[in-house]
Amino acid sequence: NEMLGREKGDSVLQAVAARLRRHAGIDGLTARLAGDVLCLATAGIESEDALAESAAQLLALFDTPFGIDGIKIELNARIGACSGSENLGSPGKWIEAAELALIDAKRVGGSGWRAYDPASTLRRARSRLLEAELRTGLDQGQFFLLFQPQVALTSGRLVGAEALLRWQHPTLGMISPAEFISISEANGFICDLGQFMFREACKAATNWPSHVSVAVNISPVQFLRGDLLSDIRAALDASGLQPHRLHVEITESIFVERSEELLTKLDALRDLGVTIALDDFGTGYSSLSYISSLPLDKLKIDQSFVRDMVSDPAAQSIVQAVMTLAHGLGLKVVGEGIENALQAEMLTAMGCEEGQGYLFGRPQSARQIQALSAAHSLLSGGHEASVSALAQAG
């Protein structure tokens, strides 16, 4: 439609439909459900092998270009397939099942097909339920924050904590962030959750010692669509937290759409006085030349590199390269996912300033972070504690 106009687009649909009708034969049925979605019903397909063979035959129909007014047009097709042996009930239910399978097929580039998967349908139903419950959950106080300690590696001193969002549903129990974050990003509710995180994180940090910061991870959707600066300013004003004690963590995925607006937002955050960290460095889309132009304060090495660095020389080389790059740009480095003393020692020897991971403490309440800081003060006797002492206190 965009290249040749709607008239030729309609001609393409008619040509595809004609080819499907010939393939269906006298015992098959064909229909157009909507837009460019067509449906084919064929008798006698009951086994998985027969369903796969039928889908392959359908895809083969698109191997030959379609001729429209002397123009050859090549099309990709995606197929969602369902067998009547699935015991789904009426034929109308078969079509619904095939449409659900088509959703899965559309996630794959180019041509391809997917069979109906009941488990996938259950996951989608759960996602719809969670989506409907998000607003109620936030209004009723089902969401809360936990905080994971961040320490100075050379001394073990507690220097900050990363805020982590959790959802305790009254009937479904604890909902994984991997579930509800992706749903809230898809429907835009992540901006509301982001406001909540900033507000609660800043309020919690006001009860911590003045040298302990709080870090909040920003979703790419929240960064690009929300009024981030207003949300942060409101949270700081309401809590009275000094801006430099709030650290915002962005991921490389926000760089997919590089624009002046992106740089303007980052500059505005820097002008506000907050610290900006690039999270999960090495796993995303950023280029070295682009990073050098960003107003960053920290790089966080992704835990996958930290996890493998003890046994994998390649991971060690990557971590060392990140250190060199960051320090060359005047940035601090935070190692994520530190689980044992050897990893901490290696990172310290490489010049990594701060660390985060189970070695220093699991996600915990704001009050526990406050107690951890007090325990550190007692252990150190006014001086900085060791990494091992802090880990024990946690």
C-alpha positions as CSV (number, residue, x, y, z in Angstrom):
1,N,0.0,0.0,0.0
2,E,2.8,2.5,0.9
3,M,4.9,1.8,-2.2
4,L,2.3,1.1,-4.9
5,G,-1.0,2.4,-3.5
6,R,-4.1,0.8,-2.1
7,E,-5.5,-0.3,-5.5
8,K,-2.4,-2.5,-6.1
9,G,-2.5,-3.5,-2.4
10,D,-6.0,-4.8,-2.9
11,S,-4.9,-6.7,-6.0
12,V,-2.1,-8.4,-4.0
13,L,-4.7,-9.5,-1.4
14,Q,-6.9,-10.9,-4.2
15,A,-3.9,-12.7,-5.8
16,V,-3.0,-14.3,-2.4
17,A,-6.6,-15.3,-1.8
18,A,-6.8,-16.9,-5.2
19,R,-3.6,-19.0,-4.6
20,L,-5.0,-20.1,-1.2
21,R,-8.3,-21.1,-2.7
22,R,-6.6,-23.2,-5.3
23,H,-4.5,-24.8,-2.6
24,A,-7.5,-25.5,-0.4
25,G,-9.4,-27.3,-3.1
26,I,-12.9,-28.4,-3.1
27,D,-12.8,-29.7,0.5
28,G,-11.2,-26.7,2.1
29,L,-12.4,-23.3,3.2
30,T,-10.8,-19.9,2.9
31,A,-11.7,-16.5,4.4
32,R,-10.3,-13.1,5.1
33,L,-10.6,-12.3,8.8
34,A,-9.2,-8.7,8.8
35,G,-6.7,-6.6,7.0
36,D,-4.0,-8.9,5.7
37,V,-5.0,-11.8,7.9
38,L,-6.4,-14.8,5.9
39,C,-7.7,-18.1,7.2
40,L,-7.5,-21.6,5.6
41,A,-9.4,-24.7,6.9
42,T,-8.3,-28.0,5.6
43,A,-9.8,-31.4,6.5
44,G,-8.0,-34.4,7.7
45,I,-5.1,-32.8,9.7
46,E,-4.8,-34.4,13.1
47,S,-1.2,-35.2,13.9
48,E,1.6,-32.8,14.7
49,D,3.5,-34.1,11.6
50,A,0.5,-33.5,9.4
51,L,0.1,-30.0,10.8
52,A,3.8,-29.2,10.2
53,E,3.6,-30.5,6.6
54,S,0.5,-28.5,5.9
55,A,2.2,-25.3,7.2
56,A,5.3,-26.0,5.1
57,Q,3.0,-26.4,2.0
58,L,1.4,-23.0,2.7
59,L,4.7,-21.3,3.1
60,A,5.8,-22.8,-0.1
61,L,2.9,-21.0,-1.9
62,F,4.8,-17.7,-1.2
63,D,8.1,-18.9,-2.8
64,T,6.9,-17.7,-6.2
65,P,6.4,-13.9,-6.6
66,F,3.0,-12.5,-7.2
67,G,2.5,-10.8,-10.6
68,I,0.4,-7.6,-10.3
69,D,0.0,-5.5,-13.5
70,G,3.4,-6.7,-14.8
71,I,5.1,-6.1,-11.4
72,K,6.6,-9.0,-9.5
73,I,6.0,-8.7,-5.8
74,E,7.7,-11.0,-3.2
75,L,5.8,-11.6,0.0
76,N,6.7,-13.2,3.4
77,A,4.0,-15.1,5.2
78,R,3.6,-16.0,8.8
79,I,1.3,-18.8,9.8
80,G,-0.4,-19.7,13.1
81,A,-1.8,-23.2,13.0
82,C,-4.1,-25.3,15.1
83,S,-5.4,-28.8,14.7
84,G,-9.0,-29.7,15.4
85,S,-7.7,-32.6,17.5
86,E,-6.8,-30.1,20.3
87,N,-10.3,-30.6,21.8
88,L,-10.9,-26.9,21.9
89,G,-14.6,-27.1,21.2
90,S,-16.3,-25.4,18.2
91,P,-14.5,-24.4,15.0
92,G,-14.7,-20.8,16.2
93,K,-12.3,-21.8,19.0
94,W,-10.0,-23.4,16.4
95,I,-9.7,-20.0,14.7
96,E,-9.0,-18.2,18.0
97,A,-6.3,-20.7,18.7
98,A,-4.7,-20.3,15.3
99,E,-4.8,-16.5,15.8
100,L,-3.0,-16.9,19.1
101,A,-0.3,-19.0,17.3
102,L,0.0,-16.3,14.7
103,I,0.9,-13.8,17.4
104,D,3.9,-16.0,18.3
105,A,4.8,-16.5,14.6
106,K,4.9,-12.7,14.1
107,R,7.7,-12.4,16.6
108,V,10.0,-14.2,14.2
109,G,11.5,-12.2,11.3
110,G,10.8,-13.3,7.7
111,S,8.5,-16.2,7.0
112,G,7.7,-18.9,9.5
113,W,5.0,-20.7,11.4
114,R,4.0,-21.6,14.9
115,A,1.6,-24.2,16.2
116,Y,-1.0,-23.4,18.9
117,D,0.6,-23.8,22.4
118,P,-1.8,-24.0,25.3
119,A,1.0,-23.0,27.7
120,S,1.6,-19.8,25.8
121,T,-2.1,-19.1,25.9
122,L,-2.1,-19.4,29.7
123,R,0.9,-17.1,29.9
124,R,-0.9,-14.5,27.9
125,A,-4.0,-14.9,30.1
126,R,-1.9,-14.3,33.1
127,S,-0.3,-11.3,31.5
128,R,-3.7,-9.8,30.8
129,L,-4.7,-10.4,34.4
130,L,-1.6,-8.7,35.8
131,E,-2.0,-5.8,33.4
132,A,-5.5,-5.3,34.7
133,E,-4.3,-5.4,38.3
134,L,-1.4,-3.0,38.0
135,R,-3.3,0.2,38.9
136,T,-5.1,-1.4,41.8
137,G,-1.9,-2.9,43.1
138,L,-0.2,0.5,43.1
139,D,-3.2,2.2,44.7
140,Q,-3.5,-0.4,47.4
141,G,0.1,-0.4,48.4
142,Q,1.0,-3.8,47.0
143,F,4.2,-2.5,45.5
144,F,7.3,-1.9,47.7
145,L,11.0,-1.3,47.4
146,L,14.0,-3.4,48.6
147,F,17.5,-2.2,48.5
148,Q,20.8,-4.0,47.6
149,P,24.0,-2.6,49.2
150,Q,26.8,-1.0,47.2
151,V,30.2,-0.8,48.8
152,A,33.6,0.8,48.2
153,L,35.8,-2.2,47.2
154,T,39.0,-1.0,48.7
155,S,37.5,-0.5,52.1
156,G,34.2,-2.3,52.2
157,R,32.5,0.9,53.3
158,L,28.8,1.1,52.5
159,V,28.3,3.9,50.0
160,G,24.9,3.3,48.5
161,A,22.0,0.9,47.7
162,E,20.1,0.2,44.6
163,A,16.3,0.4,44.8
164,L,14.5,-2.7,43.5
165,L,10.8,-2.8,42.9
166,R,8.7,-5.7,44.2
167,W,5.0,-6.7,43.9
168,Q,3.2,-8.7,46.6
169,H,-0.2,-9.6,45.0
170,P,-2.8,-10.6,47.6
171,T,-3.9,-13.8,45.8
172,L,-1.1,-14.5,43.3
173,G,1.7,-14.0,45.7
174,M,5.1,-12.4,44.8
175,I,5.1,-11.4,41.2
176,S,8.5,-11.5,39.5
177,P,9.8,-8.1,38.1
178,A,10.6,-9.9,34.9
179,E,6.9,-10.4,34.5
180,F,5.3,-7.1,35.6
181,I,8.1,-4.7,34.3
182,S,7.7,-5.9,30.7
183,I,3.9,-5.6,30.9
184,S,4.1,-2.1,32.4
185,E,6.5,-1.0,29.8
186,A,4.2,-2.3,27.0
187,N,1.2,-0.3,28.3
188,G,3.0,2.7,29.6
189,F,2.3,2.1,33.3
190,I,6.0,2.0,33.9
191,C,5.9,5.8,34.2
192,D,3.6,5.6,37.2
193,L,5.7,2.9,38.8
194,G,8.8,5.1,38.1
195,Q,7.2,8.0,40.0
196,F,6.5,5.7,42.9
197,M,10.1,4.4,42.9
198,F,11.7,7.9,43.0
199,R,9.3,9.0,45.7
200,E,9.9,6.0,48.0
201,A,13.6,5.7,47.3
202,C,14.3,9.4,48.1
203,K,12.1,9.2,51.2
204,A,14.0,6.1,52.4
205,A,17.5,7.5,51.8
206,T,16.8,10.5,54.0
207,N,17.1,8.2,57.0
208,W,20.5,6.9,56.0
209,P,23.9,8.5,56.7
210,S,24.7,11.4,54.4
211,H,27.4,9.5,52.6
212,V,25.0,6.7,51.5
213,S,23.3,7.2,48.1
214,V,20.3,5.6,46.6
215,A,20.2,4.4,43.0
216,V,17.0,4.0,40.9
217,N,17.0,2.3,37.5
218,I,15.1,4.1,34.8
219,S,13.2,2.1,32.1
220,P,13.9,3.2,28.5
221,V,10.1,3.7,28.1
222,Q,10.0,5.9,31.2
223,F,13.0,7.9,29.9
224,L,11.6,8.5,26.5
225,R,7.9,9.0,27.3
226,G,7.6,10.1,30.9
227,D,8.3,13.6,32.4
228,L,11.4,12.3,34.1
229,L,12.8,15.6,35.2
230,S,9.5,16.6,36.9
231,D,9.2,13.2,38.6
232,I,12.7,13.4,40.1
233,R,12.4,17.1,41.1
234,A,9.1,16.3,42.9
235,A,10.6,13.4,44.7
236,L,13.6,15.4,45.8
237,D,11.5,18.3,46.9
238,A,9.1,16.1,48.9
239,S,11.8,14.2,50.7
240,G,14.4,16.9,51.1
241,L,17.1,14.5,49.8
242,Q,20.2,16.2,48.5
243,P,20.3,15.7,44.6
244,H,23.8,14.3,44.6
245,R,22.6,11.4,46.8
246,L,20.2,10.2,44.1
247,H,21.8,8.1,41.4
248,V,19.8,7.4,38.3
249,E,20.8,4.3,36.3
250,I,20.1,4.1,32.6
251,T,20.6,1.2,30.2
252,E,22.2,1.2,26.8
253,S,18.8,0.3,25.2
254,I,17.8,4.0,25.4
255,F,20.4,4.7,22.8
256,V,18.5,2.8,20.1
257,E,16.9,6.1,19.1
258,R,19.8,8.6,19.3
259,S,18.5,12.1,19.4
260,E,19.2,15.6,20.7
261,E,16.2,15.1,23.0
262,L,18.1,12.3,24.7
263,L,21.2,14.4,25.3
264,T,19.0,17.3,26.5
265,K,17.3,15.1,29.1
266,L,20.7,13.8,30.3
267,D,22.1,17.3,30.5
268,A,19.0,18.4,32.5
269,L,19.5,15.6,35.0
270,R,23.2,16.5,35.4
271,D,22.2,20.2,35.9
272,L,19.8,19.0,38.6
273,G,22.7,17.6,40.5
274,V,21.9,13.9,40.4
275,T,24.5,11.2,39.5
276,I,24.1,9.4,36.2
277,A,25.2,5.8,35.8
278,L,25.2,3.6,32.7
279,D,23.9,0.2,33.8
280,D,24.7,-3.3,32.4
281,F,27.5,-1.9,30.3
282,G,28.7,-4.1,27.4
283,T,25.3,-5.8,26.7
284,G,23.5,-3.1,24.7
285,Y,23.6,-0.8,21.7
286,S,26.0,2.0,22.6
287,S,29.1,2.8,20.7
288,L,32.3,4.0,22.3
289,S,32.2,7.3,20.3
290,Y,28.7,8.0,21.5
291,I,29.4,7.2,25.2
292,S,32.2,9.7,25.2
293,S,29.7,12.5,24.5
294,L,27.3,11.5,27.3
295,P,27.1,13.3,30.7
296,L,27.8,10.2,32.7
297,D,29.4,9.7,36.2
298,K,29.6,5.9,36.4
299,L,29.7,2.7,34.4
300,K,28.3,-0.5,35.8
301,I,29.9,-3.7,34.5
302,D,27.2,-6.3,33.7
303,Q,27.2,-9.2,36.1
304,S,27.6,-11.7,33.3
305,F,31.2,-10.5,32.8
306,V,31.9,-10.5,36.6
307,R,30.5,-14.0,37.0
308,D,32.8,-15.4,34.4
309,M,35.9,-13.4,35.0
310,V,37.5,-15.8,37.5
311,S,37.6,-18.7,35.0
312,D,37.3,-17.0,31.6
313,P,40.3,-15.0,30.4
314,A,38.1,-13.3,27.7
315,A,35.8,-12.0,30.4
316,Q,38.8,-10.7,32.4
317,S,40.0,-8.9,29.3
318,I,36.6,-7.3,28.8
319,V,36.4,-6.1,32.4
320,Q,39.9,-4.7,32.2
321,A,39.0,-2.9,28.9
322,V,35.9,-1.4,30.5
323,M,38.0,-0.2,33.5
324,T,40.5,1.5,31.1
325,L,37.8,3.1,29.1
326,A,35.8,4.4,32.1
327,H,38.8,5.8,33.8
328,G,40.0,7.4,30.6
329,L,36.6,9.2,30.5
330,G,36.8,10.2,34.2
331,L,34.1,7.7,35.3
332,K,33.8,5.5,38.3
333,V,33.2,1.8,37.8
334,V,30.8,-0.4,39.7
335,G,31.0,-4.2,39.4
336,E,27.6,-6.0,39.6
337,G,26.8,-9.5,40.6
338,I,29.8,-10.0,43.0
339,E,29.2,-13.3,44.8
340,N,32.6,-14.3,46.2
341,A,35.8,-12.7,47.7
342,L,38.0,-13.7,44.7
343,Q,35.8,-11.7,42.3
344,A,35.9,-8.7,44.6
345,E,39.7,-9.0,44.9
346,M,40.2,-9.2,41.1
347,L,38.0,-6.2,40.5
348,T,39.8,-4.2,43.2
349,A,43.1,-5.1,41.7
350,M,41.9,-3.8,38.3
351,G,40.9,-0.5,39.8
352,C,37.1,-1.0,40.2
353,E,35.9,1.5,42.8
354,E,32.5,0.0,43.9
355,G,30.8,-3.3,44.0
356,Q,27.3,-4.8,44.4
357,G,26.2,-8.4,44.8
358,Y,25.3,-11.1,47.2
359,L,28.8,-11.0,48.8
360,F,27.8,-7.7,50.4
361,G,24.1,-8.3,51.0
362,R,20.9,-9.4,49.3
363,P,18.0,-7.0,48.6
364,Q,16.7,-5.8,51.9
365,S,14.4,-3.2,53.5
366,A,15.3,0.4,53.9
367,R,15.5,-0.1,57.7
368,Q,17.9,-3.0,57.3
369,I,20.2,-0.7,55.1
370,Q,20.1,1.8,57.9
371,A,21.0,-1.0,60.4
372,L,23.8,-2.2,58.1
373,S,25.3,1.2,58.0
374,A,25.1,1.5,61.8
375,A,26.7,-2.0,62.1
376,H,29.5,-0.9,59.8
377,S,30.2,2.1,62.0
378,L,30.5,-0.1,65.1
379,L,32.7,-2.6,63.3
380,S,35.0,0.1,61.9
381,G,35.2,2.0,65.2
382,G,35.0,5.2,63.2
383,H,37.3,3.8,60.5
384,E,36.4,2.0,57.3
385,A,35.5,-1.7,57.7
386,S,36.9,-4.5,55.6
387,V,34.8,-6.2,52.8
388,S,34.6,-9.4,54.9
389,A,33.4,-7.6,58.0
390,L,30.7,-5.8,56.1
391,A,29.5,-9.0,54.4
392,Q,29.2,-10.7,57.8
393,A,27.3,-7.8,59.1
394,G,24.8,-8.1,56.2
